Every structure is written in structure tokens, then in C-alpha cells.
């Protein structure tokens, strides 16, 4: 039953909503007037009927008392014939009396007009009686009046107790007809009311027809035109031959439509150009950009975001962003997106989101601290770390949320640099701690127990502290060199005769090689062309490579420096000639599992197979210097056989032949600035 009532209510609501406001007002006014007139009529008829009942009641009571006063003595004498004659004359002389009945003290009807009684009385004869309240005759002093409705109208019943000298003799019942004048007046009032009601609705229907012909049709035409204008159809025109206010309104509408059409033609090209500029700007920014509407559907996405999320071959426009984002991103952004677009429904959704993603979002306090920024690690489509910024898009009054702008930044490099920085600081702290601890230990021993130590013991302590100081100095210098190389500082490359830094390195390391019994030689190709490089940096490369070779080569071994020009491939057009430099030794070699990490900072092979000291930064410095020369250092090594480090340098190019004097005066040669 409830569903039926609900369905009926919906039907009535849809039916009522189809009417225009004017029709609703007209129907409401008509209903109010109709109800008012009906109420007035009902009040008038009811008042007349109440007055008629009151008059009939008074008339019946007076008439009953009059009849009772004349009939009571005759009844006391049991002279029913006289009673009948009197009542018959009275009944025939007035039309106001419907009936006259006389009943004895037991309620049995013994006489009545009009009344007929069966001539033969037997056990099946129905005894007609008047049912009155118990002890009515003994207690009643005044007539009892009531009214009942018959097919011929309402009849007033008057019951008068008959008493003679205080003795109750029975009851006289008199039926009074309604006042004919009042009946006629009530009927006339009812007919007039019906006529007025019909007249009102007839006038309303005529008004509706007139309104439909003169007002509603032009307004509907105008409404259709406005909808077409709102839909972008500026060619819409209304052609109705009307005057007055409606005619002016239609004329103004046509003029507005014409102006809008001209404005559209003038500005559509400019708007298209601005849109193209905006799309070009969004598509060329380095960060990913995704624009969502309030339903979290994608309405704009640039190529960077497609690449980061792996959407290159997908049509994601119009789809819910939570259905196409990678799983880790969906888990992190589900609740924040719902919070940003539907804050008014957040209390209803929070429990559901908490159940679905119990650990997928920060607390409210954390959100207040971090804002709408999220850092997420992705495994697919490629392993990377991204930062996502959520920004609410408001309307011009900043009252309603129109959408959400997602800015996606690839911070993989930044994360890697931060991790490398942390690792670098940790390694530097570890490397600095050992020499500082040794220096402090020996200095404290000399300070506290210097007088108790022998001279040779004091010399040994000082020698050890001095060596640790030198080691600390080398470590600091290497760290500074590496930091300078890894910074954005630029170096000027110039023409360098590669034999000069090689010969200087050999002279520096010759004494150390002789003390260890190692043969130190060089093999440089004659007439080798100058290379494009930085003399001091190349000298540091040779010093580190040769120093490592001497450190890991046993007595009787050999360290060789080679330099030769590589042949030019004639099949490659405009190939730049290159010079290859090799530093080879016959030392212990490097295991294959260590060759990948040999150029990492603070990595030392002796940590595993040797006990030689070092900072672990030499090969990292070499790698960075060679990268500054647009090349890379390579390694070939075998345990027990030896190792060879090699790299290629570009031959210096010039527009005219370089003389030997010009080679020596390199400051006048062309210089090339390079950076990271």
C-alpha cells in the first residue's frame, strides 16, 4: 500500500511539473475562488437549515402541548371516538402535520392518523408500539423533540406526555412537516451556488484558451529560442506578428541573437587560438598535468602524465581517474580526491573509505602539515618515484569547486641524489673517524705519559700520528676534488699534448716504483695529435691510475702507460678522431663481482682481498674527470693476471695546422666550455 501511494505521488508530481507557472497560478486561483464560494454556500444553507429546524422544533413543541391539553381529558374518560374526531378535524385542516399517534402508558399505539389496524387480531398480528425511554411518562414534564430524514424531507417528531390530574395516561406523538418556504430557499441557494461554480470554471477555461492563443504560444516560441541560443545556435530567430510588450520582447530577442552571431564569428578564431596556446603550454611543460571534474573524470591530460602513468596507448579522457591510475597511486589518492571534491559528503564516505583503505592516507593532522602533496614509489610502467600535488579548482567567486588539478613530478633523480648524499656523508664520517681517533689516541698518550715513554716510543707515536694526519689530509683533498667535479662547475678544455702529463706522472712515481721493484714504462705513439682536454685534470687521472697500479702490483711486476690514435672508420661520416689511453699492470687483478662497483665512492677492493690503505675515492674521481671530457673509463681485469684501465679522448680540431710553438702556447688556442 505504501509503495502504491508513493507511485501515485510521483505520478501526480510529474503531471503537475509539466504545467507552466502561469497555469499553476491560474489553477490555484480558480481553486481558491471555488472553495470560497462553496464554503459560503455551505454556510448559508447550513444556517437556513438550522433556523428551519429550530422553528420546526418550537412549532412542534407548541402544537404538541396544545393537542395534549385538548386530548388528555378525552383519553382520561376513555372516549377514543372523540379523540379520533378531534384529531381528524385538526389533521385535515393543516398541512404542517405529517402524522398523529396516541399510545397508552405501555407504549402500544391505540390510535393514529394516518393509521390502519387489522380487523382480525390473532397471535401473528404485529403490535405497533412506541419505544420511549424507561419511566418516560412518570418523569417527563416537557415534550421530547427529535428529527429524522425521510424520502420526502426531514420530519420533526414531538412526543408529548398525556397527564390528567397528575396521572400518566400515555403519550401523543406528532410529526411536523418541514417549512416549504425554507426548503424552496435552500434548493434555490444550492442551484445558484452550482451555477456560480460552473460560471467560474467556464470563465477560467475561456481565459486559458485566450491565454494560449495570445500569450502562451509566443512565450513558448521565445522559450524555444532562448534554449537554442543557450545551446549555441545563434542563428535562431522568432517571426510572430505581435505588438505591444511581447512584440518589443521578440524584437529585442532577435536583435540579441544577431549580435551574438556576429560576436561568435568575430571571436571564434581568437578563442581557438587561445585554446591552442593553452593546450600547447600544458603539453610542453616538464611536469605531468591531469585535470579532473567533480566526478573525478579526466578532462585533460598532457603527454608527460601519459608517459609517467603509462597511458600512451589508452583513451583515458572521460574515464574515472581512480580506474586508470596505477594501484599504489589509487590507494594513496582515493580518500584525498573524495575529500577535495565532495567535502559535504565526507562524513558519510569516511567510514567506507577507512574500511577499504585503512592505511592508504595520512591523518588529518598530517594532511594539514603536508598539504595535498603525496610522494609515491611506482614499479610500473617503469620504476620511479613521483610527487603528486592536488589543487582544487574554484569558480570565479571561489565558492564552488569546479574540479581538481593534479600536478605530477618525476623526482626519481632527486631521490637518488638524496640517497647518494646521505650515503656519501655516512661514508665520509666513517672514513674521518678512524684517522681522527688514531691521532687523538696517540696524542693523548704522549700528553699523559710522555715522560714515562722512551725516546724511540715517542718517535714511533709521533710518526704514526703524522701518517694518520697525512691520510686525513689525502681524504679531505679527495673529497673536495670529488665534490668539485660533481658540482655544476665548468672546465675549459683546450689542446693538450697527452705525452706531457704522462711523462710528468712517470717522473713523480718513478722513485716509488723503484723502491717496490716495479718496472714503470710508457708506450706513446710518435707524432700523436693533441687531444681536447684539461691538463691538470688529466694529470690527476694518471696519478690515481698509476698510484693504484703500483699499490696492487707486487715486486717484479710491470706498470705500462700507452697512448695511440684509433683508426677512423671511413663508413662513418664526419667521425671525430680519438686517442686511446691505457694504464695496464701485472698486479693481483679485480674480481668480476667487484668490477661493477669499483668506481663507486669509498669502495676499496682491499677491504676484501688486501690490507692496503686508501680513501676509496680515487677511481670515482677518475670517472668524473673522464666524463667531463665526454668519455668514459673502462676496465679489463683478471685475478692473478692484472688490470687495464682505458679511455678515449677526442683529437683537438682546428681550422689551420697547429705549429709546435702554438702547441706550447695553449692559452692562445680555442677553448670549449663544458659542464654536467
C-alpha positions in Angstrom: 0.0 0.0 0.0 2.8 2.3 0.9 4.5 1.6 -2.5 1.3 2.3 -4.3 0.9 5.7 -2.5 4.5 6.6 -3.3 4.0 5.7 -7.0 0.8 7.7 -7.1 2.5 10.7 -5.5 5.3 10.5 -8.1 2.8 10.4 -11.0 1.0 13.4 -9.6 4.3 15.3 -9.1 5.4 14.6 -12.7 2.0 15.6 -14.0 2.0 18.9 -12.0 5.6 19.7 -13.0 4.6 19.7 -16.7 2.4 22.8 -16.3 3.8 26.2 -16.6 4.0 28.6 -13.7 1.2 30.7 -15.2 -1.1 27.7 -15.5 -0.4 26.7 -11.9 -1.2 30.2 -10.6 -4.4 30.2 -12.6 -5.5 26.8 -11.4 -4.6 27.8 -7.8 -6.6 31.0 -8.0 -9.6 29.2 -9.5 -9.5 26.5 -6.8 -9.3 29.2 -4.1 -12.3 31.1 -5.5 -14.3 27.8 -6.0 -13.6 26.7 -2.4 -14.5 30.2 -1.1 -17.9 30.2 -3.0 -18.6 26.6 -2.0 -17.8 27.5 1.7 -20.1 30.5 1.6 -22.9 28.4 0.1 -22.5 25.6 2.6 -22.6 28.2 5.4 -25.7 29.8 4.0 -27.6 26.5 3.5 -26.5 25.2 6.9 -27.7 28.4 8.6 -31.1 28.3 6.9 -31.5 24.6 7.8 -30.5 25.2 11.4 -33.1 28.1 11.6 -35.7 25.9 10.0 -35.0 23.1 12.4 -35.3 25.5 15.3 -38.6 26.9 14.0 -40.0 23.4 13.4 -38.9 22.3 16.9 -40.7 25.3 18.5 -43.8 24.9 16.4 -44.0 21.2 17.0 -43.5 21.6 20.8 -46.2 24.3 21.0 -48.6 22.3 18.7 -48.0 19.1 20.8 -48.7 20.9 24.1 -51.9 22.3 22.5 -53.1 19.0 21.3 -52.2 17.3 24.6 -54.2 19.8 26.5 -57.4 19.0 24.4 -56.9 15.3 24.1 -55.8 14.4 27.7 -59.3 14.8 29.3 -60.9 12.7 26.5 -58.3 10.0 27.0 -58.9 10.1 30.7 -62.6 9.4 30.0 -61.6 6.7 27.6 -63.5 8.5 24.9 -61.4 7.4 21.9 -64.1 8.3 19.4 -64.0 11.9 20.5 -60.2 11.8 20.4 -60.3 10.5 16.8 -62.8 13.1 15.7 -60.8 15.9 17.2 -57.5 14.7 15.7 -59.1 14.1 12.3 -60.5 17.6 12.1 -57.2 19.0 13.2 -55.2 16.9 10.7 -57.4 17.7 7.8 -57.3 21.5 8.4 -53.4 21.8 8.4 -50.7 20.6 6.1 -48.0 21.1 8.6 -48.8 17.8 10.4 -47.4 14.6 8.9 -49.0 12.2 11.4 -50.8 11.9 14.8 -50.3 8.9 17.1 -51.7 8.1 20.5 -50.1 5.4 22.6 -51.1 4.1 26.1 -48.9 4.2 29.1 -47.3 0.9 27.9 -46.3 2.3 24.6 -48.9 0.4 22.5 -50.3 2.6 19.7 -54.1 2.6 20.0 -54.9 5.4 17.5 -53.1 7.2 14.7 -53.7 9.4 11.7 -53.0 8.1 9.1 -53.3 4.7 10.7 -55.0 1.4 9.9 -55.3 -1.6 12.1 -56.1 -5.2 11.1 -59.8 -6.1 11.6 -58.9 -9.6 12.8 -56.4 -9.8 15.7 -54.5 -13.0 16.2 -51.1 -14.2 17.5 -49.4 -13.3 14.3 -50.7 -9.7 14.2 -47.8 -7.2 14.7 -48.4 -5.0 17.6 -47.2 -1.5 16.8 -45.5 0.3 19.7 -43.6 3.5 20.5 -40.3 2.8 22.2 -39.7 5.5 24.7 -37.1 5.8 27.5 -37.8 3.9 30.6 -40.1 5.8 33.1 -40.6 8.5 30.5 -44.1 9.3 31.4 -43.6 9.4 35.1 -40.6 11.7 34.9 -41.2 13.8 31.7 -42.7 17.2 32.2 -41.9 18.7 28.8 -42.3 17.3 25.3 -39.4 15.4 23.7 -38.4 16.5 20.3 -36.3 14.7 17.6 -35.8 14.9 13.9 -35.4 12.2 11.2 -34.9 12.2 7.5 -37.5 10.6 5.1 -37.6 10.4 1.3 -40.0 13.4 1.4 -37.8 15.6 3.6 -36.9 16.0 7.2 -39.7 15.4 9.7 -39.7 16.8 13.3 -41.0 14.2 15.9 -42.7 15.6 19.1 -43.6 13.3 21.9 -45.9 14.9 24.5 -46.8 13.0 27.7 -50.5 13.0 28.4 -51.4 13.6 32.1 -54.7 14.3 33.7 -54.7 15.3 37.4 -51.2 14.1 37.8 -51.9 10.6 36.3 -49.9 9.5 33.3 -52.2 8.3 30.6 -49.8 7.7 27.6 -48.0 9.7 25.0 -49.1 11.8 22.0 -46.7 11.7 19.0 -47.0 14.5 16.4 -45.0 14.5 13.1 -44.3 18.1 11.7 -43.5 18.6 8.0 -40.6 20.9 7.1 -41.4 24.5 6.3 -41.9 24.6 2.4 -40.6 28.1 2.2 -37.3 27.1 3.8 -37.0 24.1 1.5 -37.5 26.2 -1.5 -35.0 28.7 -0.3 -32.4 26.0 0.4 -32.9 24.5 -3.1 -32.6 27.9 -4.7 -29.4 28.7 -2.8 -27.9 25.3 -3.9 -28.9 25.9 -7.5 -27.4 29.4 -7.5 -24.2 28.1 -6.0 -23.8 25.4 -8.7 -24.5 27.9 -11.4 -21.8 30.3 -9.9 -19.3 27.4 -9.6 -19.9 26.4 -13.2 -19.7 30.0 -14.4 -16.3 30.5 -12.6 -14.8 27.4 -14.3 -16.3 28.4 -17.6 -14.6 31.8 -17.4 -11.4 30.1 -16.4 -11.5 27.8 -19.4 -12.2 30.8 -21.7 -9.3 32.6 -20.1 -7.0 29.6 -20.7 -8.0 29.4 -24.3 -7.4 33.1 -24.8 -4.1 32.9 -22.9 -3.0 30.0 -25.1 -3.9 31.9 -28.3 -2.4 35.3 -27.4 0.3 34.8 -24.7 1.4 31.2 -24.2 2.3 30.5 -27.8 4.6 33.5 -28.2 6.2 32.7 -24.8 6.8 29.1 -25.8 8.3 30.2 -29.1 10.5 32.6 -27.1 11.5 29.8 -24.6 12.5 27.6 -27.5 14.6 30.4 -29.0 16.3 31.0 -25.7 17.2 27.3 -25.3 18.6 27.3 -28.8 20.7 30.4 -28.0 21.9 28.7 -24.9 22.8 25.6 -26.9 25.0 27.8 -29.2 22.6 28.2 -32.2 22.9 31.9 -32.7 21.0 31.8 -36.0 17.7 31.4 -34.1 15.0 34.0 -35.0 11.4 34.4 -33.9 8.9 35.7 -36.5 5.5 36.4 -34.9 3.3 39.4 -35.9 2.7 40.8 -32.4 2.7 44.3 -31.0 2.9 45.7 -27.5 5.3 44.5 -24.9 5.5 41.0 -26.4 6.4 42.4 -29.8 9.2 44.5 -28.3 10.4 41.5 -26.4 10.6 39.4 -29.5 12.3 42.2 -31.4 14.9 42.6 -28.7 15.5 38.8 -28.7 16.1 38.8 -32.5 18.5 41.7 -32.1 20.4 39.9 -29.3 20.6 36.7 -31.4 22.0 38.7 -34.3 24.6 40.4 -32.2 25.7 37.1 -30.6 26.1 35.6 -34.1 28.3 38.4 -35.1 30.3 38.2 -31.9 30.8 34.5 -32.3 32.0 34.9 -35.9 34.5 37.6 -34.8 35.9 35.8 -31.7 35.8 32.1 -32.6 39.1 32.3 -34.3 40.7 34.1 -31.4 39.2 31.7 -28.9 40.5 28.8 -30.9 44.0 30.3 -31.0 43.9 30.9 -27.2 42.8 27.3 -26.7 45.6 26.0 -28.9 48.1 28.1 -26.9 46.8 26.7 -23.6 46.9 23.1 -24.9 50.4 23.7 -26.3 51.6 25.1 -23.0 50.1 22.3 -21.0 51.6 19.7 -23.4 55.1 21.1 -23.3 55.5 21.6 -19.5 58.0 19.2 -17.9 55.6 18.1 -15.2 52.6 15.9 -15.7 49.2 17.7 -15.6 45.8 16.0 -15.2 42.6 18.0 -14.9 39.5 16.3 -13.3 35.9 17.3 -12.9 33.9 17.0 -9.7 33.0 13.4 -10.7 36.8 12.5 -10.8 36.6 12.1 -14.6 39.6 13.1 -16.7 39.0 16.0 -19.0 42.6 17.0 -19.8 46.0 15.2 -19.6 49.3 16.2 -21.1 51.9 13.8 -22.7 54.2 13.9 -19.6 51.4 12.5 -17.4 50.6 9.9 -20.0 54.3 8.8 -20.1 54.5 8.6 -16.3 51.3 6.6 -15.8 51.7 4.5 -18.9 48.7 6.0 -20.8 50.3 6.4 -24.2 48.1 3.9 -26.0 45.0 4.5 -23.9 42.0 6.8 -24.3 41.5 8.0 -20.7 39.5 11.2 -21.4 36.1 10.9 -19.8 37.1 7.9 -17.6 37.3 7.9 -13.8 40.8 8.6 -12.8 40.7 6.0 -10.0 40.1 3.3 -12.6 43.2 4.0 -14.7 45.8 5.1 -12.2 48.5 2.6 -11.1 47.5 0.7 -8.0 49.8 2.5 -5.5 48.6 5.9 -6.7 44.9 4.8 -6.4 45.4 3.6 -2.9 47.0 6.9 -1.8 44.7 9.3 -3.6 41.2 7.7 -3.3 40.3 9.4 0.0 42.0 12.8 -0.7 40.2 13.1 -4.0 36.8 12.4 -2.5 37.7 14.9 0.3 38.6 17.6 -2.3 35.5 17.2 -4.5 32.7 16.3 -2.0 33.5 17.7 1.4 29.8 17.9 2.3 29.5 14.1 1.8 32.8 13.2 3.5 31.3 12.1 6.9 29.1 9.6 5.0 32.0 8.2 3.0 34.7 8.3 5.5 33.8 5.0 7.2 33.6 3.3 3.9 36.9 4.7 2.7 38.5 3.8 6.0 37.3 0.3 5.6 38.5 -0.1 2.1 41.9 1.7 2.6 42.7 1.6 6.3 46.4 2.6 5.8 46.2 4.4 2.5 46.1 8.0 3.7 47.7 10.2 6.3 45.8 11.5 9.3 44.1 14.9 9.3 46.9 16.5 11.3 49.5 15.2 8.7 47.3 16.5 5.9 47.3 19.9 7.5 51.1 19.8 7.7 51.9 18.3 4.3 49.0 19.8 2.3 47.8 18.0 -0.8 51.2 16.6 -1.7 52.0 12.9 -2.0 55.2 11.1 -2.7 54.6 7.6 -4.2 57.0 5.0 -5.5 56.0 3.2 -8.7 57.0 -0.1 -10.1 55.0 0.1 -13.3 55.4 1.0 -16.2 58.9 1.9 -15.0 60.4 2.1 -11.6 60.4 5.7 -10.5 59.4 8.0 -7.6 56.8 10.7 -8.3 55.4 13.6 -6.4 51.7 14.4 -6.9 50.2 17.8 -6.0 46.4 18.1 -5.7 44.9 21.6 -6.2 41.2 22.5 -6.1 39.8 24.5 -9.0 37.2 27.0 -7.9 34.8 29.2 -9.8 35.4 32.9 -10.2 33.9 33.6 -6.8 35.9 30.8 -5.1 32.7 29.4 -3.6 32.1 26.2 -5.6 34.6 23.5 -6.5 34.7 23.0 -10.3 37.4 20.3 -10.4 40.8 19.2 -9.3 44.2 19.8 -11.0 46.8 17.1 -10.5 50.5 18.0 -11.0 52.8 15.0 -11.3 56.5 15.4 -10.9 59.1 12.7 -11.6 61.5 13.1 -8.6 63.4 9.8 -9.2 66.7 11.7 -9.8 66.1 13.9 -6.7 65.5 10.8 -4.5 68.6 9.1 -5.9 70.7 12.2 -5.2 69.4 12.5 -1.7 70.2 8.8 -1.1 73.6 9.3 -2.6 74.2 12.4 -0.5 73.2 10.5 2.7 75.4 7.6 1.8 78.3 10.0 1.0 78.0 11.8 4.3 77.8 8.5 6.1 80.9 7.1 4.3 82.9 10.4 4.8 82.0 10.4 8.5 83.2 6.8 8.8 86.4 7.4 7.0 87.2 10.5 9.0 86.5 8.8 12.3 89.4 6.3 12.1 92.3 8.6 11.5 91.0 11.2 14.0 90.6 8.5 16.6 94.1 7.3 16.0 95.6 10.8 16.1 93.7 11.6 19.3 94.7 8.3 20.9 98.5 8.8 20.3 98.4 12.5 21.2 96.6 11.8 24.5 99.1 9.0 25.3 102.0 11.4 24.6 100.3 14.1 26.6 99.7 12.0 29.7 102.5 9.5 29.7 105.1 11.3 27.6 107.7 11.4 30.3 107.3 7.7 31.1 107.9 6.7 27.4 111.3 6.0 25.8 112.6 8.3 23.1 112.0 5.7 20.4 108.5 5.0 21.6 107.7 8.7 21.5 109.1 8.9 18.0 107.0 6.0 16.9 103.9 7.6 18.3 104.6 10.9 16.6 105.4 9.1 13.3 102.1 7.2 13.5 100.2 10.5 14.3 101.9 12.2 11.3 101.0 9.3 9.0 97.3 9.5 10.1 97.4 13.2 9.6 98.6 12.7 6.0 95.9 10.1 5.5 93.3 12.5 6.8 94.7 15.3 4.5 94.5 13.0 1.5 90.9 12.0 2.3 89.8 15.6 2.7 91.5 16.6 -0.6 89.9 13.7 -2.4 86.5 14.6 -1.0 87.0 18.2 -2.1 88.1 17.1 -5.6 85.2 14.8 -6.0 82.7 17.4 -4.7 84.1 20.0 -7.1 83.9 17.5 -10.0 80.3 16.5 -9.2 79.2 20.1 -8.9 78.0 22.3 -11.8 81.4 23.9 -12.2 82.5 24.1 -15.8 86.0 23.4 -17.1 87.7 24.9 -20.1 89.0 22.2 -22.4 91.9 23.0 -24.6 94.6 21.4 -26.8 96.8 19.1 -24.7 99.8 17.1 -25.7 99.0 13.9 -24.0 102.6 12.9 -23.6 103.3 15.8 -21.2 101.0 14.7 -18.3 102.1 11.1 -18.9 105.8 12.0 -18.6 105.2 14.1 -15.5 103.3 11.3 -13.8 106.2 8.8 -14.6 108.8 11.2 -13.1 106.6 11.6 -9.9 106.0 7.8 -9.5 109.4 6.6 -10.6 111.0 6.6 -7.2 108.1 4.8 -5.6 108.2 2.2 -8.4 112.0 1.7 -7.9 111.6 1.2 -4.2 109.0 -1.5 -4.8 111.0 -3.2 -7.6 108.3 -2.5 -10.2 109.1 -1.6 -13.8 107.4 1.6 -14.9 107.3 2.3 -18.7 105.3 4.2 -21.3 104.5 3.4 -24.9 103.4 6.6 -26.7 102.8 6.6 -30.5 105.1 9.1 -32.3 103.6 12.3 -33.6 100.4 11.8 -31.7 97.9 14.6 -32.3 96.9 16.9 -29.4 93.7 16.0 -27.6 90.9 18.2 -26.3 91.3 18.1 -22.5 92.2 19.8 -19.3 95.9 19.4 -18.4 95.6 19.4 -14.6 92.6 17.0 -14.5 94.3 14.6 -16.9 97.4 14.7 -14.7 95.2 13.8 -11.7 93.7 10.8 -13.7 97.2 9.4 -14.5 98.4 9.9 -10.9 95.4 8.0 -9.5 95.5 5.2 -12.0 99.3 4.7 -11.8 99.2 5.0 -8.0 96.6 2.3 -7.8 98.6 0.1 -10.2 101.8 0.5 -8.1 99.8 -0.3 -4.9 98.4 -3.6 -6.2 101.4 -4.8 -8.2 103.9 -7.0 -6.4 107.7 -6.6 -6.6 109.0 -7.6 -10.0 105.8 -6.6 -11.8 105.3 -4.0 -14.5 103.1 -0.9 -15.0 102.6 0.4 -18.5 101.0 3.6 -19.9 100.0 3.5 -23.6 98.7 6.2 -25.8 97.8 5.8 -29.5 95.4 7.1 -32.1 92.5 5.0 -33.1 91.9 4.4 -36.8 89.0 6.4 -38.3 86.1 4.3 -39.7 85.6 5.6 -43.4 82.0 4.4 -43.3 81.1 6.9 -40.6 80.7 10.4 -42.0 82.5 13.3 -40.1 83.7 10.9 -37.4 85.9 12.7 -34.8 89.4 11.1 -34.5 90.2 9.8 -31.0 93.3 8.9 -28.9 93.1 5.9 -26.6 95.0 5.9 -23.3 95.6 2.7 -21.3 97.2 2.1 -17.9 98.0 -1.6 -17.5 99.6 -3.5 -14.6 100.5 -7.1 -13.8 99.1 -6.9 -10.3 96.6 -9.0 -8.4 93.6 -8.1 -10.6 90.0 -7.4 -9.7 87.3 -10.0 -9.3 84.4 -9.8 -11.7 81.8 -9.2 -8.9 83.8 -6.1 -7.8 84.3 -4.6 -11.3 80.7 -3.1 -11.3 81.3 -1.2 -8.1 84.9 -0.3 -8.5 84.1 3.3 -9.5 81.7 3.9 -6.6 82.8 6.3 -3.8 84.6 4.8 -0.8 84.7 1.3 -2.4 88.0 -0.4 -1.9 89.0 -3.8 -3.2 91.5 -4.2 -0.4 88.5 -4.3 2.0 88.1 -7.9 0.7 91.4 -9.2 -0.5 94.1 -6.7 0.6 95.1 -4.7 3.7 96.4 -1.7 1.8 95.1 1.7 3.0 93.3 4.2 0.8 90.4 6.6 0.7 88.3 4.7 -1.9 87.7 7.9 -3.9 90.5 7.7 -6.5 88.5 5.8 -9.2 85.4 7.9 -8.5 87.5 11.0 -9.2 88.9 9.4 -12.4 85.4 8.5 -13.6 84.1 12.1 -13.1 87.1 13.6 -14.8 86.8 11.4 -17.8 83.0 12.2 -18.0 84.0 15.9 -18.1 86.0 15.0 -21.2 82.9 13.5 -22.9 84.1 10.0 -22.5 84.0 7.1 -20.0 86.7 4.9 -18.3 86.6 1.2 -19.0 88.2 -1.8 -17.2 89.5 -5.2 -18.2 90.9 -7.3 -15.3 91.6 -10.9 -14.4 92.5 -12.1 -10.9 96.2 -13.1 -10.7 96.9 -11.6 -14.2 96.4 -7.9 -13.9 94.2 -5.0 -14.8 93.9 -2.5 -17.6 92.1 0.9 -17.4 91.4 2.7 -20.7 89.5 5.7 -22.1 89.3 7.6 -25.3 89.9 11.4 -25.8 88.8 13.4 -28.8 91.6 14.8 -31.0 91.7 18.6 -30.9 90.2 20.1 -34.2 91.3 23.5 -35.7 90.8 25.3 -38.9 94.5 25.6 -39.7 97.6 23.5 -38.8 99.0 24.0 -35.4 102.7 24.7 -35.0 104.9 23.4 -32.2 105.0 26.9 -30.7 101.3 27.1 -30.8 101.1 23.7 -29.0 103.3 25.1 -26.2 101.3 28.3 -26.0 97.9 26.6 -25.4 96.5 29.7 -23.9 96.0 31.2 -27.4 94.1 28.1 -28.6 90.4 27.8 -28.9 88.6 26.8 -25.7 85.4 24.9 -25.2 83.3 25.2 -22.1 81.6 22.0 -20.8 79.5 21.1 -17.8 77.5 18.3 -16.4 
